[in-house]
């Protein structure tokens, strides 16, 4: 079924097909399948912060920590353009910091955590997210 759907992918339906494929692979606990589907979804859908964050999380879970950090950095760069910031900025900083910690890059970990605290200090409406990552 997955292969048949993939044969019929086009520009108009590609993002949706690969997002559904991701859900199927997620149910099957197929890590490589999930990475493949999310990567393809991003190719068809352009910048999608939710899909991109999922991709970073899956890379991290697959032990591809440096690749995950690159994805979260891309999200952070894009989301830093908004004032006030979106919750996605806090989520990406938090997740990137956890990957830095996994690599024992404590200076970078602490830098991201400080950034999060400063953002929340300036934008208290994001404080609920801070509690989730403390």
PyMOL commands that set and color helices and strands:
alter all, ss='L'
color gray80, all
select helices_A, chain A and resi 2-7+14-27+31-45+49-61+65-79+87-102+106-122+124-133
alter helices_A, ss='H'
color red, helices_A
deselect
rebuild
show_as cartoon
